[in-house]
Amino acid sequence: MDREESAALLDELVDYIESRPSYKHAWGDSEMILWDNWRMLHSVTGGPTDEVRIMRRTTIGGDYGLGRSLTYADAV
């Protein structure tokens, strides 16, 4: 794609994502959030630099056999 085509595609993707329902969490003490990476687009916003943020990854047993398997050829 040339620059104009890629910019148009990026604009379309951003418009689509921003038009979907969203959830913003107001953190409290000792809270945890879980999400499904196959079905959710997630991001983080900035927070106070003096607060500790701990992230842990968990995978449910058998999870890798579900969903789709992509190769490099599928992605290009």
N, C-alpha and C positions, 0 to 999 in steps of 0.2 A: 504494500500500500504506500502511496505517496503521503506526504505530510497532511494534505488537506483531507484525504480519505480517512486517515487514522484519527485525525482530530474530530471528524464528524462521528466516527464510530465511538470514540471515547465519550463525546458529549451525549450520544444516545444511551450508552451504558450508564453514565452518571445519572441522567434523567430517570432512567428506569429504576435504578437502585434507590434514589431519593424519593420516588413515588410509592415505594412499598412501606407497609407498616414497620415501625421501629420501636425499640424498647430502650430506654435510658435508665440506668440504675443509680439510685442515690444510696451510696454505701453506708452501712452501719457497722458497728463493731462485730467481729466474729462472723461475718457473712461470707458466703461462697456462692459462686454462680457456675453452673454447668451448661454447656451447649453442645449441639450436634454439628460438627464441622461439615457434614454432608448437606445440611439443610439451612445453614445460617451463615450470613456474612457478618463478621464481627470486627470491631475495631476498638481502640482505646483512645480516650481523650486525656489530655494532660492532667496531672494532679500535683499536689504539693510535693516538693522534692524531699521534704523531711519525713514523709510517710513511707513505710515499708510496704512493698507489693510483692507477694509471694505467688508464683504460678507453678502449678503441677499438672502434668499430663497423665491421663488415665485412658486405657484402651480396654474395652469390654472383650472378654475371651470370645474367639470366633469371629470377631468383627472384620478381619481382613478378607474373609471369604465372601462377604456381602458387598454390595455396591458395584462399582465399575472399576476396571483396571485399564489405565491409560498408558500408552506407550508414547515415545517421543514423536512418532509419526502421527498419532492422533492429535497431538497438541499443535502441530504446525500445519 
